[in-house]
Amino acid sequence: MSQAASLNKNDQYEYRLANNQKKGNQDSNEY
């Protein structure tokens, strides 16, 4: 996830959200 480190906080959220959807992870409480 070194790519996400260079993004601003809002983009990190979108990035992680997209990753979780890709993995089928519906637990949004990880944020």
C-alpha positions in Angstrom: 0.0 0.0 0.0 2.9 2.4 -0.5 1.0 4.1 -3.3 -1.7 5.2 -0.9 0.9 6.9 1.4 1.4 9.6 -1.3 -2.3 10.4 -1.6 -4.1 13.0 0.5 -6.4 11.8 3.3 -9.6 11.9 1.3 -8.0 10.0 -1.6 -6.6 7.4 0.8 -10.2 6.8 2.0 -11.4 6.3 -1.6 -8.4 4.1 -2.4 -9.0 1.8 0.6 -12.8 1.8 0.0 -12.1 0.6 -3.6 -9.6 -2.0 -2.4 -12.1 -3.4 0.2 -14.8 -3.7 -2.4 -12.4 -5.5 -4.7 -11.6 -8.0 -2.0 -15.3 -8.4 -1.1 -14.6 -6.9 2.3 -17.8 -5.2 3.5 -16.4 -4.3 7.0 -16.2 -0.5 6.7 -15.3 -0.2 10.4 -11.7 -0.7 9.6 -11.4 3.0 8.9 
